Amino acid sequence: MTIFKDVVELLRAFGKAHGSANPPASLPIGELSRSAPIRGSSEGEDVVSRISLPPEIWRVIIAFAIRLNGRNAIRLDNPFLPIESSSVDEPGMRQDRATLPLVCRSWRAMTSQIIPEYLMICSIPQLRAIVDKFEECRDGSLLFQGEWVQRIDFQIPEPLTNSPDLIPRLLRRTPNLVIYVNKMGSDYRPETQTPPAVLEALAKYCGPSLRRIEWSYPGEAPAWYDLANLCYHAPNLCTLRLTWIFSYQKSFPKPLELPLLETISLGLIPDPVDSIVQLPRTWDPLLINLAAHPETLPALNRVELDLFPTDLTFFHAHGAKIRMFRTTNWTVPPMLPHALPLLPNLESLILTQSTEYVTLPPAHPTLRRICIAPLMENDIEVPPRMFATAVLVPLESVLLSIDSTKLPRLEEVRLRNRGILVHVLDEPAWLQKWAKRWQFRGVRFCDLQGRSFDEVADPDNDSLLNAVRG
């Protein structure tokens, strides 16, 4: 492993020596190398040849240095697993991706296959440059770079009014796309419908390869007919994530058969605005539609509902399949005591915490893990006096509700100390109290990384500090 790391450092040194020491702030084609001269190519190849490694090993090393995590993450993050750092945020990653293609021809060939695997497109000029690049690769002498694309995250804040064909043109060149993530438009208000041409292109050119499709921003949403048509042409779909549906006006004539769909995640529907006055405010229409033919979702095992439905038909149809369930404790009362018994094989429950209280059913026979998480994981500063009232008191109520429920298989209660819960670590006496209480029942009480709270130091009861204080 040490030799491997040394080679990676040598590889990065080559990049700095033969590439640009200060790469541009934004790479206009999404960090894809264009046809610029390869500086220092002969010298770079001479130095590389001194290390007797086959090209396959060099490819593994280069991939280790510049490949982004998440390119093939077809499933959503598991809140019961420790958080891993993202390679997107690693220092030097952007510079490595910009400079290593400039070392020599062999490295450029390798990086041209690895860098396009995961595209994050943040502007219209960047999107246009990538489309132009992919459309250049038409004759047999050039590798179709679009064929290497596995994931695309669209994060363009402005509408594509003047260039509506750019995304369909790009999707036409990415036949092996596995993950489509839509973060278009505003991150706080609903604005527009995802153009039908985009979903048609996804269905036509990428349907068989798609495993995860996601709309995770409020700015843009698909209409029900377009979404259903896409799902109909994506038989290998594993994960579907939505924030809202633009319209249910046009129904889809066939039942959706999604034999491999494991996860449905439905977010908190944003408040309507003047431009979208008919915005549906509930997930009931979608869930009732999915409940009409229970046999069409045989692999379903994870459901997330940030806005709890008023109709429990979906749980009657699919409840026995669900192993992991997430909901919010401000939209679920008083439905949760009635819904959980309809999930007889549930093993993991995630409650998104707010200032509201929650009521659980008297018992559940199979529940093994419970996670209490914030709705948003960005750190939020809460004044100490407000924290005690608005966060700690409701949190105590949730834990008391769990404690009073008969859960014979419960093994773990996890607290994701992020967002509004980040300062719970400033309450060591409270944490130790609950850690001991759960320990008495044989249950681990731990933080988001799986560290037990019974190891948290309480400065007010620290024997060494008390001795020093006299």
Secondary structure, 3 states (H helix, E strand, C coil): CHHHHHHHHHHHHHHHHHCCCCCCCCCCCCCCCCCCCCCCHHHHHHHHHCCCCCHHHHHHHHHHHHCCCCCCCCCCCCCCCCCCCCHHHCCCHHHHHHHHHHCCHHHHHHHHHHHHHEEEECCHHHHHHHHHHHHHCCCCCCCCHHHHCCEEEECCCCCCCCCCCHHHHHHHCCCCCCEEEECCCCCCCCCEECCHHHHHHHHHHHHHHCCEEEECCCCEECCHHHHHHHHHCCCCCCEEEECCCCCCCCCCCCCCCCCCCCEEEECCCCCCECCECCCCCCCHHHHHHHHCCHHHCCCCCEEEECCCCCCCHHHHHHHHHCCEEEEECCCCCCCHHHHHHHCCCCCEEEEEECCCCCCCCCECCCCCEEEEEECCCCCCCCCHHHHHHHHHHHHHHHHHHHHCCECCCCCEEEECCCHHHHHHHHCHHHHHHHHHHHHHCCCEEECCCCCEHHHCCCHHHCHHHHHHHC
